[in-house]
Amino acid sequence: MLLSMNREFRLFFKRRKKRILQILCCGLDKEIMTAIYLCSFLVASLFLVIWQLSRDKCHTEKVVKQLCQDYKEGQIAGSWCHALCVDEIVQLHSCHHQNGPLLTFQYEDTVVKLPHSYKTSLPHSHLPEPLSMKQFHDMLHKFLHSKLGKVDFSRLLQKIDKYADFNNNGQLTYGEANSMWQLLNIHEFFILFIFDGDPIFPLKNGTCGPMYAYQHMKASPLFNKHNKTFLDNFFSNTYRWMFPSWDKRVNVAVGLLEYGITFSETYNSKFYMCDYVEQCFGYTQQYEVSLVSFENIMSEHMIGNILEEKKCSKDSHCQYQNLCHSLCNKKIGRCTNEVRGPSQTSVCEVLRDYVLFDAPAPVQANLHDLLRKCDRIGQKIDKTGNNVELNQLNVWYNTVLFDIQELLWDKIKNKPANWLHPPKPKKKPKTHPKNTGQ
């Protein structure tokens, strides 16, 4: 009986389906209903997009509230804390990046970063309390040993003590020590702190607890030929299409040669940039060389610690990022911790792509010969294991780089003083109606 009733109901609905839909839709025809559904979908999609764009993904208000709460409780300190929490002069806005370990904000011409844990309310890396200066220095000593190795970092410890004294009263409070500890454990800040004052690194602008700010470097990467695009299937030199004029590229290249890719020993430790040079370096609006990426700069000791944890059966397994590597100890199946930094030919390759291309004929032949010599010596440096020979090769290599720098500098040194800073166009004066006597 139930089956027959169900069948009758289906037949009834099927016969009157069209009429029921007309009643529900107020008698509208199919075309109008389709248009209404489409418009409703578009309006809903538009509202969804606007909501996604306007939504504060970094939870700025929550983050600032947590920072200021820690500041009031004496858990953190910093040169920006009063301006952020009391005077409310500093305003975090324009959240650029909310994934990964750091939140990134923009404040005027300053980049502001702090750990993601302030968004998620995870426990922060606070120091034990109470804390004596001896305990703090012991912790710093172990930390720096893990970062730099067994070297003398007494000067660096003095610098940390001085910087951590945010109110300059000669004494460290718990909040000051705790803030400095949290900052040093952020690798990017650690690198900024190590290379503080180096003109190629952005200037630090202030801190509050684990939040730190630095100058926004408006710089474009030199070029990028490693990320292929659809056009690369038809053209081999698409990365050169947006190059500035040759003389402006020369000004950038001269700065790059002054800096190199192997950083000078800082606090008795050597630092390496293990990624492609042309992606890490860039140029400003005045065509001065600048770092556009510095979070991948690491000390030789840190890279060695990472590599010696790797299992291997051949040397090619002992690679760190794109340019740093060590050798494989096949007996134990582990990589060694003796780091070999970026190949000395890396700078030569970048210069060949960047300034040999489109160079004036009188310069091109000499530059080509010097770059070939740079390649030959660089390859010998990469292969040699003899320290005496290595020292001699390094002298020759630096001489070649100096010759390249002199050759390039000779082509721009007589340019007008403001050739990289063209005068702004004058504004057209406003015209005022003449007074007419009545």
C-alpha positions as a LaTeX table, in Angstrom:
\begin{tabular}{lrrr}
\hline
Residue & $x$ (\AA) & $y$ (\AA) & $z$ (\AA) \\
\hline
Met1 & 0.00 & 0.00 & 0.00 \\
Leu2 & 2.85 & 2.40 & 0.87 \\
Leu3 & 4.51 & 1.67 & $-2.46$ \\
Ser4 & 1.33 & 2.50 & $-4.40$ \\
Met5 & 0.88 & 5.78 & $-2.45$ \\
Asn6 & 4.48 & 6.75 & $-3.15$ \\
Arg7 & 3.98 & 6.03 & $-6.87$ \\
Glu8 & 0.79 & 8.12 & $-6.96$ \\
Phe9 & 2.53 & 11.06 & $-5.26$ \\
Arg10 & 5.40 & 11.00 & $-7.78$ \\
Leu11 & 2.94 & 10.98 & $-10.71$ \\
Phe12 & 0.97 & 13.87 & $-9.16$ \\
Phe13 & 4.13 & 15.96 & $-8.65$ \\
Lys14 & 5.39 & 15.17 & $-12.17$ \\
Arg15 & 2.13 & 16.35 & $-13.79$ \\
Arg16 & 2.02 & 19.57 & $-11.78$ \\
Lys17 & 5.78 & 20.33 & $-11.46$ \\
Lys18 & 5.71 & 23.11 & $-14.03$ \\
Arg19 & 2.70 & 24.76 & $-12.36$ \\
Ile20 & 4.28 & 24.54 & $-8.88$ \\
Leu21 & 7.50 & 26.16 & $-10.13$ \\
Gln22 & 5.50 & 28.96 & $-11.78$ \\
Ile23 & 3.71 & 29.63 & $-8.50$ \\
Leu24 & 6.98 & 29.65 & $-6.53$ \\
Cys25 & 8.70 & 31.88 & $-9.07$ \\
Cys26 & 5.73 & 34.23 & $-9.39$ \\
Gly27 & 5.08 & 33.15 & $-12.95$ \\
Leu28 & 8.52 & 34.23 & $-14.26$ \\
Asp29 & 9.79 & 32.52 & $-17.38$ \\
Lys30 & 12.99 & 30.45 & $-17.55$ \\
Glu31 & 15.24 & 33.19 & $-19.06$ \\
Ile32 & 14.40 & 35.70 & $-16.32$ \\
Met33 & 14.97 & 33.11 & $-13.60$ \\
Thr34 & 18.33 & 32.17 & $-15.10$ \\
Ala35 & 19.35 & 35.84 & $-15.10$ \\
Ile36 & 18.24 & 36.23 & $-11.46$ \\
Tyr37 & 20.24 & 33.16 & $-10.38$ \\
Leu38 & 23.31 & 34.39 & $-12.29$ \\
Cys39 & 23.10 & 37.89 & $-10.79$ \\
Ser40 & 22.66 & 36.44 & $-7.29$ \\
Phe41 & 25.74 & 34.26 & $-7.78$ \\
Leu42 & 27.82 & 37.21 & $-9.02$ \\
Val43 & 26.72 & 39.47 & $-6.16$ \\
Ala44 & 27.48 & 36.75 & $-3.59$ \\
Ser45 & 30.91 & 36.15 & $-5.18$ \\
Leu46 & 31.66 & 39.89 & $-5.13$ \\
Phe47 & 30.74 & 40.15 & $-1.44$ \\
Leu48 & 32.95 & 37.12 & $-0.70$ \\
Val49 & 35.94 & 38.67 & $-2.52$ \\
Ile50 & 35.46 & 42.03 & $-0.74$ \\
Trp51 & 35.23 & 40.24 & 2.62 \\
Gln52 & 38.42 & 38.26 & 1.93 \\
Leu53 & 40.32 & 41.42 & 0.90 \\
Ser54 & 39.10 & 43.53 & 3.82 \\
Arg55 & 39.53 & 40.79 & 6.45 \\
Asp56 & 42.47 & 41.33 & 8.80 \\
Lys57 & 44.33 & 38.05 & 8.26 \\
Cys58 & 47.08 & 39.02 & 10.70 \\
His59 & 44.62 & 39.76 & 13.54 \\
Thr60 & 46.44 & 43.04 & 14.10 \\
Glu61 & 44.31 & 44.23 & 17.02 \\
Lys62 & 44.82 & 40.93 & 18.87 \\
Val63 & 48.57 & 40.97 & 18.20 \\
Val64 & 49.04 & 44.55 & 19.44 \\
Lys65 & 46.88 & 43.87 & 22.50 \\
Gln66 & 49.04 & 40.85 & 23.41 \\
Leu67 & 52.29 & 42.79 & 22.90 \\
Cys68 & 51.09 & 45.69 & 25.02 \\
Gln69 & 49.84 & 43.35 & 27.75 \\
Asp70 & 53.31 & 41.76 & 27.93 \\
Tyr71 & 54.88 & 45.24 & 27.98 \\
Lys72 & 52.69 & 46.41 & 30.88 \\
Glu73 & 53.52 & 43.24 & 32.84 \\
Gly74 & 57.26 & 43.85 & 32.35 \\
Gln75 & 57.73 & 40.71 & 30.26 \\
Ile76 & 59.11 & 42.63 & 27.26 \\
Ala77 & 60.70 & 46.01 & 26.50 \\
Gly78 & 61.96 & 47.93 & 23.50 \\
Ser79 & 62.46 & 51.33 & 21.92 \\
Trp80 & 59.06 & 51.16 & 20.17 \\
Cys81 & 56.96 & 49.83 & 23.06 \\
His82 & 55.98 & 53.22 & 24.50 \\
Ala83 & 55.12 & 54.62 & 21.06 \\
Leu84 & 53.05 & 51.52 & 20.24 \\
Cys85 & 51.24 & 50.95 & 23.54 \\
Val86 & 51.09 & 54.31 & 25.34 \\
Asp87 & 51.36 & 57.12 & 22.79 \\
Glu88 & 49.83 & 54.91 & 20.05 \\
Ile89 & 51.94 & 56.70 & 17.45 \\
Val90 & 53.04 & 53.49 & 15.74 \\
Gln91 & 50.16 & 51.94 & 13.81 \\
Leu92 & 50.52 & 48.47 & 12.30 \\
His93 & 48.67 & 48.21 & 9.02 \\
Ser94 & 49.01 & 46.72 & 5.54 \\
Cys95 & 49.51 & 43.11 & 6.59 \\
His96 & 51.63 & 41.70 & 3.75 \\
His97 & 52.37 & 38.18 & 4.91 \\
Gln98 & 50.65 & 36.04 & 7.51 \\
Asn99 & 52.01 & 32.57 & 6.74 \\
Gly100 & 55.27 & 31.08 & 7.94 \\
Pro101 & 57.05 & 31.91 & 11.20 \\
Leu102 & 56.70 & 35.71 & 10.95 \\
Leu103 & 53.88 & 38.21 & 10.49 \\
Thr104 & 54.85 & 41.13 & 8.25 \\
Phe105 & 53.34 & 44.62 & 8.43 \\
Gln106 & 54.04 & 47.99 & 6.86 \\
Tyr107 & 54.40 & 51.21 & 8.85 \\
Glu108 & 55.22 & 54.22 & 6.69 \\
Asp109 & 58.57 & 53.33 & 5.01 \\
Thr110 & 59.31 & 50.60 & 7.53 \\
Val111 & 58.85 & 46.82 & 7.47 \\
Val112 & 57.62 & 45.47 & 10.82 \\
Lys113 & 57.87 & 41.77 & 11.71 \\
Leu114 & 57.08 & 39.61 & 14.72 \\
Pro115 & 56.61 & 35.89 & 15.41 \\
His116 & 53.45 & 34.16 & 14.24 \\
Ser117 & 52.88 & 32.91 & 17.81 \\
Tyr118 & 51.41 & 36.30 & 18.78 \\
Lys119 & 48.59 & 35.63 & 16.31 \\
Thr120 & 47.93 & 32.06 & 17.41 \\
Ser121 & 48.45 & 32.71 & 21.15 \\
Leu122 & 51.01 & 29.91 & 21.39 \\
Pro123 & 53.44 & 30.11 & 24.33 \\
His124 & 56.38 & 32.42 & 23.59 \\
Ser125 & 60.05 & 31.65 & 24.25 \\
His126 & 60.32 & 33.48 & 27.58 \\
Leu127 & 63.46 & 33.27 & 29.68 \\
Pro128 & 63.19 & 31.75 & 33.17 \\
Glu129 & 62.34 & 34.22 & 35.93 \\
Pro130 & 64.07 & 35.43 & 38.09 \\
Leu131 & 67.18 & 35.72 & 35.92 \\
Ser132 & 70.67 & 36.87 & 36.92 \\
Met133 & 73.12 & 38.52 & 34.52 \\
Lys134 & 75.41 & 35.50 & 34.84 \\
Gln135 & 72.60 & 33.15 & 33.78 \\
Phe136 & 71.74 & 35.44 & 30.85 \\
His137 & 75.36 & 35.58 & 29.67 \\
Asp138 & 75.72 & 31.79 & 30.01 \\
Met139 & 72.66 & 31.32 & 27.79 \\
Leu140 & 73.98 & 33.84 & 25.28 \\
His141 & 77.36 & 32.10 & 25.24 \\
Lys142 & 75.75 & 28.73 & 24.39 \\
Phe143 & 73.52 & 30.35 & 21.78 \\
Leu144 & 76.38 & 32.16 & 20.01 \\
His145 & 78.51 & 29.03 & 20.15 \\
Ser146 & 75.74 & 27.16 & 18.27 \\
Lys147 & 75.58 & 29.95 & 15.68 \\
Leu148 & 79.24 & 30.90 & 15.19 \\
Gly149 & 81.27 & 27.97 & 16.51 \\
Lys150 & 84.27 & 28.04 & 18.85 \\
Val151 & 85.38 & 31.62 & 18.21 \\
Asp152 & 85.95 & 34.70 & 20.33 \\
Phe153 & 82.64 & 36.61 & 20.36 \\
Ser154 & 83.34 & 38.84 & 23.37 \\
Arg155 & 82.81 & 41.98 & 21.21 \\
Leu156 & 79.46 & 40.62 & 20.09 \\
Leu157 & 78.41 & 39.98 & 23.71 \\
Gln158 & 79.25 & 43.59 & 24.58 \\
Lys159 & 77.18 & 44.78 & 21.62 \\
Ile160 & 74.22 & 42.64 & 22.73 \\
Asp161 & 74.38 & 44.04 & 26.29 \\
Lys162 & 74.49 & 47.60 & 24.98 \\
Tyr163 & 71.63 & 47.11 & 22.52 \\
Ala164 & 69.45 & 45.25 & 25.05 \\
Asp165 & 69.62 & 48.23 & 27.46 \\
Phe166 & 66.72 & 49.95 & 25.68 \\
Asn167 & 66.31 & 52.72 & 28.28 \\
Asn168 & 70.09 & 53.36 & 28.45 \\
Asn169 & 70.30 & 53.29 & 32.25 \\
Gly170 & 73.23 & 50.88 & 32.41 \\
Gln171 & 71.16 & 48.02 & 33.87 \\
Leu172 & 69.27 & 45.18 & 32.20 \\
Thr173 & 65.75 & 44.45 & 33.40 \\
Tyr174 & 64.09 & 41.07 & 32.91 \\
Gly175 & 61.92 & 42.53 & 30.13 \\
Glu176 & 64.98 & 43.86 & 28.28 \\
Ala177 & 66.90 & 40.58 & 28.55 \\
Asn178 & 63.83 & 38.54 & 27.59 \\
Ser179 & 63.16 & 40.74 & 24.54 \\
Met180 & 66.76 & 40.51 & 23.35 \\
Trp181 & 66.68 & 36.73 & 23.73 \\
Gln182 & 63.51 & 36.42 & 21.66 \\
Leu183 & 64.89 & 38.72 & 18.96 \\
Leu184 & 68.20 & 36.87 & 18.62 \\
Asn185 & 66.31 & 33.61 & 18.14 \\
Ile186 & 64.73 & 35.06 & 14.98 \\
His187 & 67.31 & 34.29 & 12.28 \\
Glu188 & 66.52 & 37.33 & 10.14 \\
Phe189 & 67.00 & 39.71 & 13.07 \\
Phe190 & 70.19 & 37.88 & 14.07 \\
Ile191 & 71.65 & 38.54 & 10.59 \\
Leu192 & 70.53 & 42.19 & 10.70 \\
Phe193 & 72.15 & 42.55 & 14.11 \\
Ile194 & 75.43 & 40.93 & 12.99 \\
Phe195 & 75.69 & 43.15 & 9.91 \\
Asp196 & 74.37 & 46.30 & 11.58 \\
Gly197 & 75.95 & 49.34 & 9.96 \\
Asp198 & 76.83 & 47.57 & 6.71 \\
Pro199 & 75.53 & 49.89 & 3.95 \\
Ile200 & 74.12 & 47.04 & 1.88 \\
Phe201 & 71.82 & 45.87 & 4.70 \\
Pro202 & 68.67 & 47.79 & 5.71 \\
Leu203 & 68.80 & 49.88 & 8.88 \\
Lys204 & 67.10 & 48.61 & 12.03 \\
Asn205 & 64.45 & 51.11 & 13.17 \\
Gly206 & 63.22 & 49.81 & 16.51 \\
Thr207 & 61.92 & 46.88 & 18.54 \\
Cys208 & 59.27 & 45.93 & 21.07 \\
Gly209 & 59.70 & 42.48 & 22.55 \\
Pro210 & 60.10 & 40.06 & 19.63 \\
Met211 & 58.76 & 42.68 & 17.19 \\
Tyr212 & 61.40 & 44.42 & 15.09 \\
Ala213 & 61.36 & 47.00 & 12.33 \\
Tyr214 & 63.79 & 47.85 & 9.57 \\
Gln215 & 64.04 & 50.20 & 6.63 \\
His216 & 61.99 & 49.17 & 3.60 \\
Met217 & 64.47 & 48.73 & 0.75 \\
Lys218 & 62.69 & 49.56 & $-2.49$ \\
Ala219 & 64.87 & 47.38 & $-4.67$ \\
Ser220 & 64.30 & 45.12 & $-7.68$ \\
Pro221 & 66.25 & 41.85 & $-8.16$ \\
Leu222 & 69.00 & 42.00 & $-10.78$ \\
Phe223 & 67.26 & 39.34 & $-12.87$ \\
Asn224 & 65.83 & 35.84 & $-12.62$ \\
Lys225 & 66.62 & 33.30 & $-15.30$ \\
His226 & 65.95 & 30.20 & $-13.20$ \\
Asn227 & 62.15 & 30.48 & $-12.98$ \\
Lys228 & 61.05 & 29.66 & $-16.50$ \\
Thr229 & 57.92 & 31.16 & $-18.06$ \\
Phe230 & 55.84 & 30.27 & $-21.12$ \\
Leu231 & 57.78 & 32.80 & $-23.23$ \\
Asp232 & 61.04 & 30.96 & $-22.51$ \\
Asn233 & 59.85 & 28.24 & $-24.88$ \\
Phe234 & 60.28 & 30.73 & $-27.73$ \\
Phe235 & 62.93 & 33.18 & $-26.48$ \\
Ser236 & 66.15 & 32.42 & $-24.60$ \\
Asn237 & 66.75 & 35.87 & $-23.13$ \\
Thr238 & 63.41 & 37.00 & $-21.68$ \\
Tyr239 & 65.10 & 37.82 & $-18.35$ \\
Arg240 & 67.04 & 40.59 & $-20.14$ \\
Trp241 & 64.01 & 42.39 & $-21.51$ \\
Met242 & 63.59 & 44.57 & $-18.43$ \\
Phe243 & 67.28 & 45.41 & $-17.96$ \\
Pro244 & 68.05 & 49.11 & $-17.37$ \\
Ser245 & 70.44 & 50.87 & $-19.75$ \\
Trp246 & 74.02 & 49.57 & $-19.89$ \\
Asp247 & 75.65 & 52.44 & $-17.98$ \\
Lys248 & 73.14 & 52.06 & $-15.12$ \\
Arg249 & 73.82 & 48.32 & $-15.01$ \\
Val250 & 77.53 & 49.14 & $-14.78$ \\
Asn251 & 76.90 & 51.28 & $-11.69$ \\
Val252 & 75.08 & 48.34 & $-10.06$ \\
Ala253 & 77.84 & 45.90 & $-11.09$ \\
Val254 & 80.57 & 48.08 & $-9.57$ \\
Gly255 & 78.72 & 47.95 & $-6.24$ \\
Leu256 & 78.31 & 44.18 & $-6.54$ \\
Leu257 & 82.05 & 43.76 & $-7.13$ \\
Glu258 & 82.79 & 45.84 & $-4.03$ \\
Tyr259 & 80.66 & 43.50 & $-1.96$ \\
Gly260 & 81.12 & 40.07 & $-3.53$ \\
Ile261 & 79.20 & 36.97 & $-2.46$ \\
Thr262 & 81.42 & 35.66 & 0.34 \\
Phe263 & 80.99 & 38.01 & 3.25 \\
Ser264 & 84.07 & 39.15 & 5.06 \\
Glu265 & 84.67 & 37.55 & 8.41 \\
Thr266 & 82.42 & 39.24 & 10.95 \\
Tyr267 & 82.96 & 38.58 & 14.66 \\
Asn268 & 85.57 & 35.95 & 13.68 \\
Ser269 & 83.05 & 33.92 & 11.67 \\
Lys270 & 82.55 & 33.65 & 7.92 \\
Phe271 & 79.06 & 34.02 & 6.46 \\
Tyr272 & 77.79 & 32.71 & 3.13 \\
Met273 & 74.89 & 33.47 & 0.84 \\
Cys274 & 74.00 & 30.08 & $-0.62$ \\
Asp275 & 71.31 & 31.13 & $-3.08$ \\
Tyr276 & 71.58 & 32.54 & $-6.59$ \\
Val277 & 73.37 & 35.89 & $-6.47$ \\
Glu278 & 71.14 & 37.62 & $-9.02$ \\
Gln279 & 68.02 & 36.84 & $-6.95$ \\
Cys280 & 69.48 & 37.98 & $-3.61$ \\
Phe281 & 70.98 & 41.24 & $-4.86$ \\
Gly282 & 69.06 & 44.03 & $-6.51$ \\
Tyr283 & 69.23 & 47.73 & $-7.22$ \\
Thr284 & 67.45 & 50.76 & $-5.83$ \\
Gln285 & 65.76 & 53.57 & $-7.75$ \\
Gln286 & 69.17 & 55.30 & $-7.80$ \\
Tyr287 & 70.78 & 52.13 & $-9.27$ \\
Glu288 & 72.79 & 51.36 & $-6.15$ \\
Val289 & 73.32 & 47.70 & $-5.34$ \\
Ser290 & 71.22 & 46.44 & $-2.44$ \\
Leu291 & 70.23 & 43.18 & $-0.77$ \\
Val292 & 66.66 & 42.15 & $-1.52$ \\
Ser293 & 66.86 & 38.88 & 0.41 \\
Phe294 & 69.06 & 38.27 & 3.44 \\
Glu295 & 67.27 & 35.65 & 5.54 \\
Asn296 & 69.22 & 32.87 & 3.76 \\
Ile297 & 72.61 & 34.25 & 4.84 \\
Met298 & 74.14 & 31.82 & 7.33 \\
Ser299 & 77.42 & 31.34 & 9.13 \\
Glu300 & 79.85 & 28.67 & 8.00 \\
His301 & 79.30 & 26.88 & 11.33 \\
Met302 & 75.50 & 26.81 & 10.95 \\
Ile303 & 75.70 & 25.42 & 7.40 \\
Gly304 & 78.23 & 22.81 & 8.54 \\
Asn305 & 75.88 & 21.65 & 11.32 \\
Ile306 & 73.04 & 21.23 & 8.81 \\
Leu307 & 75.17 & 19.35 & 6.28 \\
Glu308 & 76.73 & 16.89 & 8.73 \\
Glu309 & 73.24 & 15.64 & 9.61 \\
Lys310 & 72.65 & 14.60 & 5.99 \\
Lys311 & 73.08 & 11.00 & 4.85 \\
Cys312 & 74.96 & 10.54 & 1.59 \\
Ser313 & 76.54 & 8.09 & $-0.81$ \\
Lys314 & 78.14 & 10.70 & $-3.09$ \\
Asp315 & 79.24 & 14.34 & $-2.93$ \\
Ser316 & 76.19 & 15.65 & $-4.82$ \\
His317 & 74.01 & 14.62 & $-1.86$ \\
Cys318 & 75.83 & 17.16 & 0.33 \\
Gln319 & 74.20 & 20.29 & $-1.08$ \\
Tyr320 & 72.78 & 23.21 & 0.91 \\
Gln321 & 70.42 & 25.43 & $-1.09$ \\
Asn322 & 71.82 & 26.17 & $-4.55$ \\
Leu323 & 75.45 & 27.18 & $-4.06$ \\
Cys324 & 76.89 & 25.71 & $-0.83$ \\
His325 & 78.05 & 22.14 & $-0.33$ \\
Ser326 & 80.49 & 19.83 & 1.43 \\
Leu327 & 82.01 & 16.42 & 0.65 \\
Cys328 & 80.55 & 13.00 & 1.43 \\
Asn329 & 82.35 & 10.76 & 3.90 \\
Lys330 & 81.46 & 7.46 & 2.23 \\
Lys331 & 82.85 & 5.39 & 5.13 \\
Ile332 & 80.16 & 6.59 & 7.53 \\
Gly333 & 77.62 & 7.67 & 4.89 \\
Arg334 & 77.42 & 11.24 & 6.22 \\
Cys335 & 78.29 & 14.64 & 4.80 \\
Thr336 & 81.26 & 16.42 & 6.36 \\
Asn337 & 80.88 & 19.80 & 8.07 \\
Glu338 & 83.71 & 21.40 & 6.06 \\
Val339 & 81.65 & 23.89 & 4.07 \\
Arg340 & 82.55 & 24.89 & 0.56 \\
Gly341 & 80.91 & 28.21 & $-0.13$ \\
Pro342 & 79.48 & 29.52 & $-3.38$ \\
Ser343 & 81.67 & 28.86 & $-6.40$ \\
Gln344 & 84.07 & 31.70 & $-7.15$ \\
Thr345 & 82.73 & 31.64 & $-10.72$ \\
Ser346 & 79.28 & 32.81 & $-9.53$ \\
Val347 & 80.19 & 36.50 & $-9.71$ \\
Cys348 & 81.77 & 36.00 & $-13.15$ \\
Glu349 & 78.57 & 34.35 & $-14.42$ \\
Val350 & 76.37 & 37.17 & $-13.12$ \\
Leu351 & 78.59 & 39.83 & $-14.68$ \\
Arg352 & 78.59 & 37.97 & $-18.00$ \\
Asp353 & 74.78 & 37.99 & $-18.04$ \\
Tyr354 & 74.41 & 41.50 & $-16.68$ \\
Val355 & 77.08 & 43.75 & $-18.22$ \\
Leu356 & 78.73 & 41.84 & $-21.08$ \\
Phe357 & 75.38 & 41.76 & $-22.80$ \\
Asp358 & 74.84 & 44.91 & $-24.90$ \\
Ala359 & 78.22 & 46.36 & $-23.86$ \\
Pro360 & 79.81 & 48.93 & $-26.24$ \\
Ala361 & 82.21 & 47.35 & $-28.73$ \\
Pro362 & 85.41 & 48.97 & $-27.29$ \\
Val363 & 84.63 & 47.50 & $-23.85$ \\
Gln364 & 83.21 & 44.14 & $-24.86$ \\
Ala365 & 86.47 & 42.49 & $-25.99$ \\
Asn366 & 88.43 & 43.48 & $-22.84$ \\
Leu367 & 85.54 & 42.55 & $-20.55$ \\
His368 & 85.13 & 39.18 & $-22.28$ \\
Asp369 & 88.83 & 38.35 & $-21.76$ \\
Leu370 & 88.73 & 39.34 & $-18.08$ \\
Leu371 & 85.60 & 37.25 & $-17.45$ \\
Arg372 & 87.22 & 34.20 & $-19.08$ \\
Lys373 & 90.23 & 34.67 & $-16.81$ \\
Cys374 & 87.86 & 35.04 & $-13.84$ \\
Asp375 & 86.22 & 31.71 & $-14.77$ \\
Arg376 & 89.53 & 29.85 & $-15.11$ \\
Ile377 & 90.91 & 31.03 & $-11.76$ \\
Gly378 & 87.55 & 30.49 & $-10.03$ \\
Gln379 & 87.40 & 26.88 & $-11.24$ \\
Lys380 & 90.94 & 26.24 & $-9.96$ \\
Ile381 & 90.01 & 27.70 & $-6.56$ \\
Asp382 & 86.99 & 25.38 & $-6.35$ \\
Lys383 & 89.12 & 22.30 & $-7.11$ \\
Thr384 & 92.36 & 22.94 & $-5.20$ \\
Gly385 & 93.01 & 21.48 & $-1.76$ \\
Asn386 & 96.46 & 23.00 & $-1.28$ \\
Asn387 & 96.36 & 26.00 & 1.09 \\
Val388 & 99.49 & 27.64 & $-0.36$ \\
Glu389 & 98.14 & 27.34 & $-3.89$ \\
Leu390 & 94.72 & 28.53 & $-2.69$ \\
Asn391 & 96.18 & 31.73 & $-1.21$ \\
Gln392 & 98.00 & 32.50 & $-4.48$ \\
Leu393 & 94.86 & 31.80 & $-6.54$ \\
Asn394 & 92.78 & 34.07 & $-4.29$ \\
Val395 & 95.27 & 36.91 & $-4.88$ \\
Trp396 & 94.98 & 36.43 & $-8.65$ \\
Tyr397 & 91.21 & 36.16 & $-8.45$ \\
Asn398 & 90.85 & 39.40 & $-6.47$ \\
Thr399 & 93.21 & 41.11 & $-8.93$ \\
Val400 & 90.98 & 40.08 & $-11.86$ \\
Leu401 & 87.86 & 41.34 & $-10.06$ \\
Phe402 & 89.64 & 44.63 & $-9.37$ \\
Asp403 & 90.58 & 44.91 & $-13.07$ \\
Ile404 & 86.95 & 44.31 & $-14.07$ \\
Gln405 & 85.82 & 46.94 & $-11.58$ \\
Glu406 & 88.37 & 49.45 & $-12.89$ \\
Leu407 & 87.33 & 48.78 & $-16.50$ \\
Leu408 & 83.65 & 49.33 & $-15.71$ \\
Trp409 & 84.21 & 52.31 & $-13.41$ \\
Asp410 & 86.28 & 54.02 & $-16.11$ \\
Lys411 & 83.16 & 54.14 & $-18.32$ \\
Ile412 & 80.94 & 55.97 & $-15.83$ \\
Lys413 & 83.29 & 57.98 & $-13.58$ \\
Asn414 & 83.05 & 61.11 & $-15.76$ \\
Lys415 & 79.26 & 61.15 & $-15.82$ \\
Pro416 & 77.51 & 64.25 & $-14.41$ \\
Ala417 & 77.05 & 64.18 & $-10.64$ \\
Asn418 & 73.26 & 63.82 & $-10.90$ \\
Trp419 & 73.10 & 61.38 & $-13.82$ \\
Leu420 & 71.43 & 58.75 & $-11.67$ \\
His421 & 69.12 & 61.32 & $-10.05$ \\
Pro422 & 67.38 & 63.08 & $-12.94$ \\
Pro423 & 65.65 & 66.34 & $-11.94$ \\
Lys424 & 61.93 & 66.12 & $-11.43$ \\
Pro425 & 59.85 & 67.79 & $-14.15$ \\
Lys426 & 58.72 & 71.27 & $-13.20$ \\
Lys427 & 55.05 & 71.68 & $-12.47$ \\
Lys428 & 53.11 & 73.95 & $-14.76$ \\
Pro429 & 52.36 & 77.20 & $-12.89$ \\
Lys430 & 48.74 & 77.80 & $-12.05$ \\
Thr431 & 47.05 & 80.51 & $-14.06$ \\
His432 & 44.87 & 83.02 & $-12.23$ \\
Pro433 & 42.11 & 85.01 & $-13.91$ \\
Lys434 & 43.05 & 88.62 & $-14.49$ \\
Asn435 & 41.30 & 91.26 & $-12.42$ \\
Thr436 & 39.03 & 93.31 & $-14.63$ \\
Gly437 & 37.93 & 96.71 & $-13.55$ \\
Gln438 & 34.22 & 97.37 & $-13.55$ \\
\hline
\end{tabular}
